[in-house]
Structures are given as C-alpha cells and as structure tokens.
C-alpha cells in the first residue's frame, strides 16, 4: 500500500503511543510490512519438515525447535529482509515530515529542508549530502549481497 494511504492511521497510532518526534516513531512502523510477512510465510512453508521432526525427536519443544533449528537455518532470509527493509526505509520523505518536529534529527528530510529557503536552493550542498548518505547503504548492500540473493531465492523454493 502506498505510504500516503497509511500515513493518517499510522500518525494516529504513533501519536497515541507518544512517539511523535522520536526515533521510535520513525523506525518501528517501518519494520512491519506485508512484504516481509509474505517472505517469512513463503520461507517457512518450504522449510523441511524433517528438520523440525528431528528436533522434536531430540527432545526440543516448539520454541526450542524454532530457536535452535529454524532461526539458524533462516539467516539468509533474515539478512535479506534486513537489507530490503533498510533500503526501503533509507529515503522516505513523507513519514519523517509528518512524525518529526525537529528537522535536524531527520536524515533525508533534514538535509533537504535545511538547504532550502524561500530565496535559494543550495543544490551543491543537497547533492553532496545525498552522496555521503548513500555510502552506509552501499556498504550494507555490498556486504550482504550474497545473503540477500540467497534469502530471496530460498523463499520461492518448495520441498
């Protein structure tokens, strides 16, 4: 769903939790999406039942099998979801404008708003700040690229 559609209900929820103008209000709503739920569902539908049964035979309960067998085997999926979530949450513009009151704490919005006035727009400062802000995202992608591809590929494999 587009951010513009979920913006008002999200604002009401974040406001009722008292998270306006906080990092919690900026970060936590972005962690949950339908896409990540779909990826988790598809991965665990294709998860081998034999591994779960072997864990049960070894005396593990449902939670023990989940934490000791399923989670370690799904590290590629978790890396893929972390990378996708970080990439999609890196440059939002509307949500930080709605939630954030202090513009100096906001990444993309703070840069854009701080370099624009009624008379001028300092394009060179905006472009330089944008180029610098891409570096951490690029490094995360380069280090997790193999796990990202494996995690997405494993969610579509059945049996």
Long-range contacts (C-beta under 8 A, 24 or more apart in sequence): 1-34, 3-92, 3-94, 3-95, 4-94, 7-94, 7-95, 7-98, 10-95, 11-98, 11-99, 14-99, 19-99, 20-99, 20-101, 21-99, 21-100, 21-101, 21-102, 21-105, 23-105, 25-99, 25-100, 26-95, 26-96, 26-99, 26-100, 26-106, 27-89, 29-95, 30-85, 30-88, 30-89, 30-92, 30-95, 31-85, 33-85, 33-88, 35-84, 36-81, 36-84, 36-85, 39-77, 39-80, 39-81, 39-151, 39-152, 39-155, 40-77, 40-81, 42-155, 42-156, 43-74, 43-77, 43-151, 43-154, 43-155, 44-70, 44-74, 45-158, 46-154, 46-155, 46-156, 46-157, 46-158, 46-159, 47-73, 47-74, 75-147, 76-147, 76-150, 76-151, 76-154, 77-151, 77-154, 77-155, 78-151, 79-144, 79-147, 79-148, 79-151, 80-144, 80-147, 80-148, 80-149, 80-150, 80-151, 80-152, 81-151, 82-144, 83-140, 83-141, 83-144, 83-147, 83-148, 84-148, 86-137, 86-140, 87-137, 87-141, 90-133, 90-137, 107-133, 108-133
